[in-house]
Amino acid sequence: MTDFLIQHFPNVISLKEEFIQSTIETLYMTFWTAIIAGVLGILLGVILVVTGKNGVLENRPLYNVLDKLVNIFRSIPFIIMIAVIVPFTRFLVGTSIGTTAALVPLVVGTTPFFARQIQNALLEVDSGVIEAAESMGVGPFGIIFRVYLKEGLVSIVRVSALTIINLIGLTTMAGAIGGGGLGNLAISRGYNRFQTDVTLVATIIILVLVFISQFASNLIIKKITHD
């Protein structure tokens, strides 16, 4: 086995420590972006639902502004957004290089995508349940927490998994321009130095992270569905 690895993956063997560090950096970017963008995305998605047409807190001017902002930020290619918001990134963290700096564009790029996914998930909630809650005197915030978020939980978990998988892909782009992580390793060593085995193994690790995310979400959906 050792001879096989040395023969076919010589650069990977010599870069074992860098692979461990890059995997940790990718997990770091994914975890903190998922937490921050998750909170912001759910908040923004809920606001879009309740302020939209026939929403429990209908406010068309606010809805139109937020809807346009989500569309604009979703339309900007991520690799361009990283460059566009460099001054903002430097303002927040003092640098535009490194994994912590990469969190800023990752959050900015992920939040509108997740918010739209949350909005679509909550719009799937049966309107009859909402009307029944209103007829029983449940207030707007009660409807948000006891109807929208509770009834839409399975869809929320499903779109969260989709967002995390998309986020893992974004971390590789952030890594390509100095954000660190497996994307940076694959480009700086695998692509630029023609070390194909490095690119291959970095890709496999990324795919494993994606499969783990999908597997975990399936388990959670199965659990809450049975409950």
C-alpha positions in Angstrom: 0.0 0.0 0.0 2.8 2.4 1.0 4.7 1.7 -2.3 1.5 2.3 -4.3 0.9 5.7 -2.6 4.6 6.7 -3.1 4.5 5.6 -6.8 1.1 7.2 -7.7 0.7 10.1 -5.2 4.3 11.3 -4.5 3.4 14.9 -4.1 0.4 14.1 -1.8 2.7 12.1 0.5 5.2 15.0 0.8 2.3 17.5 1.3 0.5 15.5 4.0 0.6 18.4 6.6 -0.6 20.9 4.0 -3.5 18.7 3.1 -4.5 18.5 6.8 -4.1 22.3 7.2 -6.1 23.0 4.0 -8.9 20.7 5.0 -9.1 22.5 8.4 -9.2 25.8 6.6 -12.0 24.7 4.3 -14.0 23.4 7.3 -13.3 26.7 9.1 -14.7 28.8 6.2 -17.6 26.5 5.7 -18.6 26.3 9.3 -18.5 30.0 10.2 -20.1 31.1 6.9 -22.9 28.6 7.4 -23.5 29.9 10.9 -23.5 33.6 10.0 -25.2 33.4 6.6 -27.6 30.8 8.0 -28.9 33.3 10.6 -29.0 36.2 8.2 -30.5 34.1 5.4 -33.3 32.8 7.6 -34.0 36.3 8.9 -34.1 37.8 5.4 -36.1 34.9 4.0 -38.8 35.3 6.8 -39.0 39.0 6.2 -39.5 38.5 2.5 -42.3 36.0 3.1 -44.2 38.0 5.8 -43.8 41.4 4.0 -44.8 40.0 0.6 -48.2 40.1 -1.0 -50.8 38.8 1.4 -48.1 38.3 4.1 -49.0 38.6 7.7 -46.9 41.8 7.9 -47.4 42.9 4.3 -45.2 45.9 3.5 -44.7 46.2 -0.3 -42.0 49.0 -0.3 -39.8 47.0 2.2 -40.4 43.8 0.2 -39.5 45.4 -3.1 -36.3 46.8 -1.8 -35.2 43.5 -0.2 -36.3 41.5 -3.2 -34.2 43.7 -5.6 -31.2 43.5 -3.3 -31.4 39.7 -3.1 -31.6 39.5 -6.9 -28.7 41.9 -7.4 -26.3 40.1 -5.1 -27.4 36.7 -6.3 -26.6 37.8 -9.9 -23.0 38.9 -9.2 -20.5 36.1 -10.1 -18.8 35.1 -6.8 -15.3 35.5 -8.2 -16.1 39.1 -9.2 -17.8 39.8 -5.9 -14.6 38.9 -4.0 -12.8 41.6 -5.9 -15.6 44.2 -5.7 -15.9 44.1 -1.9 -12.2 44.0 -1.1 -12.4 47.5 0.6 -15.3 46.3 2.7 -13.4 43.2 3.6 -10.4 45.2 4.6 -12.6 47.5 6.7 -14.1 44.6 8.6 -11.1 42.3 9.2 -8.1 44.5 8.3 -6.9 42.3 5.4 -8.2 40.8 2.2 -6.0 37.7 2.3 -6.5 34.5 4.4 -9.3 32.3 5.6 -10.8 34.9 8.0 -10.9 37.5 5.2 -12.6 35.0 2.9 -15.5 34.8 5.3 -16.7 38.2 4.3 -17.3 37.5 0.6 -18.5 34.0 1.4 -21.2 35.4 3.8 -22.1 38.2 1.3 -22.4 35.6 -1.5 -24.2 32.9 0.4 -26.8 35.0 2.4 -28.9 36.1 -0.6 -28.9 32.6 -2.1 -29.9 31.1 1.2 -32.5 33.8 1.9 -34.2 33.0 -1.5 -34.1 29.3 -0.7 -35.7 29.9 2.7 -38.4 32.2 1.1 -39.3 29.4 -1.3 -39.3 26.8 1.4 -41.7 28.9 3.6 -44.0 29.7 0.7 -44.6 25.9 0.5 -46.3 26.0 3.9 -50.1 25.3 3.5 -51.9 28.6 3.5 -54.9 26.9 5.2 -52.7 26.3 8.3 -51.8 30.0 8.4 -55.4 31.0 8.0 -56.4 28.6 10.8 -53.8 30.1 13.1 -55.0 33.6 12.3 -58.6 32.6 13.0 -57.5 31.4 16.4 -56.0 34.8 17.2 -52.3 33.9 16.7 -50.3 37.0 16.1 -47.8 37.6 13.3 -44.7 36.5 15.3 -46.6 33.5 16.6 -47.4 32.5 13.0 -43.7 33.0 12.0 -42.3 30.7 14.8 -45.2 28.3 15.3 -46.4 27.9 11.7 -43.8 29.0 9.1 -40.7 27.8 10.8 -42.3 24.7 12.4 -44.3 23.5 9.3 -41.5 24.4 6.9 -38.7 22.7 9.0 -38.2 19.8 6.6 -37.9 22.2 3.6 -35.6 24.4 5.6 -33.2 21.5 6.3 -33.3 20.5 2.7 -32.4 23.9 1.4 -29.8 24.3 4.1 -28.0 21.2 2.8 -28.2 22.5 -0.7 -26.7 25.8 0.5 -23.8 24.2 2.4 -22.9 22.1 -0.7 -22.9 25.2 -2.7 -20.9 26.9 0.0 -18.2 24.2 -0.1 -17.8 25.0 -3.8 -17.5 28.7 -3.1 -14.7 28.1 -0.6 -12.6 26.6 -3.4 -13.0 29.8 -5.4 -12.1 31.9 -2.4 -9.0 29.7 -1.9 -8.0 30.3 -5.5 -7.3 33.9 -4.8 -5.6 33.7 -1.4 -8.4 32.5 0.9 -6.5 29.3 1.7 -8.2 25.8 1.9 -8.3 22.9 -0.5 -9.1 25.2 -3.5 -5.9 27.1 -2.9 -3.9 23.9 -2.5 -5.4 22.4 -5.7 -4.6 25.6 -7.7 -1.2 26.6 -6.2 0.3 23.1 -6.2 -1.8 20.9 -8.4 -2.5 23.3 -11.3 0.4 25.7 -11.3 3.1 23.1 -10.7 1.4 20.3 -12.7 1.1 18.1 -9.6 -2.0 16.2 -10.8 -2.2 13.9 -7.8 -2.6 16.9 -5.5 -5.5 18.2 -7.6 -7.1 14.7 -7.6 -6.8 14.2 -3.9 -8.0 17.7 -3.1 -11.1 17.1 -5.3 -11.8 13.8 -3.6 -11.6 15.4 -0.1 -14.1 18.1 -1.3 -16.4 15.5 -2.6 -16.3 13.6 0.7 -17.2 16.8 2.5 -20.2 17.2 0.1 -21.3 13.6 0.6 -21.1 14.0 4.4 -23.2 17.2 4.3 -25.8 15.5 2.2 -25.8 12.3 4.4 -26.2 14.4 7.6 -29.1 16.4 6.1 -30.8 13.2 5.0 -30.5 11.8 8.6 -32.0 15.0 10.1 -34.9 15.0 7.6 -35.6 11.4 8.3 -35.5 12.1 12.1 -37.9 15.1 12.0 -40.2 13.5 9.5 -40.7 10.5 11.7 -41.2 12.7 14.7 
